[in-house]
Amino acid sequence: MNGAGSNLVGKFFLTFDEDREIRFQGQVLRCLGSGYFLCQLFSAITGEPTNSIVQPVHDMKGWKFYGDEAQWHRAYDAAAAKLRLRCSTK
């Protein structure tokens, strides 16, 4: 795949559910062609790699991508802090 899709390889990502809570966190490992990507998921508890998934690019709409691991960690920490704040005010 050429163009914008190939630029996803190496990017870290977060996905969110309807309540804006983190659903998945991971990294795009490889473009498999025909609009499909191999992604590595990471545990929210340990941060260790868990499952690998094949994801079509059209299902990656709405994912938040980060250029490096430090940006990704900061975004995760910010989202987790918002969730803690929301839970503490209920």
C-alpha positions in Angstrom: 0.0 0.0 0.0 1.4 3.4 -0.9 0.4 6.8 0.4 -1.0 7.7 3.8 -1.6 4.1 4.9 2.0 3.1 4.7 2.8 6.0 7.0 1.0 4.1 9.8 3.7 1.5 10.1 5.6 2.0 13.3 3.0 4.3 14.8 1.6 3.7 18.3 -2.2 4.0 18.8 -5.0 4.1 21.3 -8.6 3.2 20.5 -11.6 4.4 22.5 -15.1 3.1 23.2 -18.3 5.1 23.1 -17.7 6.4 26.6 -14.2 7.7 25.5 -12.5 5.1 27.6 -9.4 3.4 26.3 -10.3 0.1 24.6 -7.0 -1.0 23.0 -3.4 0.2 22.9 -0.8 -0.9 20.5 1.6 -0.4 17.6 1.2 -0.9 13.8 3.9 -3.4 12.9 3.4 -3.9 9.2 1.3 -3.2 6.1 0.1 -6.5 4.7 -1.2 -5.0 1.5 -4.8 -4.5 0.2 -5.5 -2.1 3.1 -4.7 -4.5 6.0 -2.2 -3.9 8.8 -0.6 -6.2 11.4 -0.9 -4.6 14.9 0.6 -5.5 18.2 -1.6 -5.0 21.2 -0.3 -4.3 24.7 -1.7 -5.1 28.2 -3.2 -2.1 30.0 -2.0 -3.7 33.3 1.6 -4.6 32.5 2.3 -2.9 29.3 3.6 -6.1 27.9 2.7 -7.3 24.4 -0.4 -9.5 24.3 -2.2 -10.3 21.0 -1.4 -9.4 17.4 -4.3 -8.6 15.2 -4.9 -8.0 11.5 -6.9 -4.8 11.1 -8.4 -3.3 7.9 -7.5 0.3 7.5 -11.2 1.3 7.2 -11.8 0.0 10.7 -8.9 2.2 12.0 -10.9 5.3 11.5 -11.2 7.1 14.8 -8.0 5.6 16.2 -5.5 8.1 17.7 -2.0 7.6 16.3 1.3 8.8 18.0 4.6 9.3 16.3 6.7 7.8 19.2 6.4 5.8 22.4 6.7 8.9 24.6 3.8 10.7 23.0 1.7 7.5 23.3 2.5 7.1 27.0 1.6 10.7 27.7 -1.7 10.3 25.8 -2.5 7.1 27.7 -1.7 8.8 31.1 -3.9 11.8 30.2 -6.8 9.5 29.2 -6.4 7.4 32.3 -6.4 10.6 34.5 -9.6 11.8 32.9 -11.2 8.4 33.6 -10.1 8.5 37.3 -11.4 12.0 37.6 -14.8 11.0 36.1 -15.0 8.0 38.3 -14.2 10.0 41.5 -16.9 12.5 40.8 -19.7 10.0 40.4 
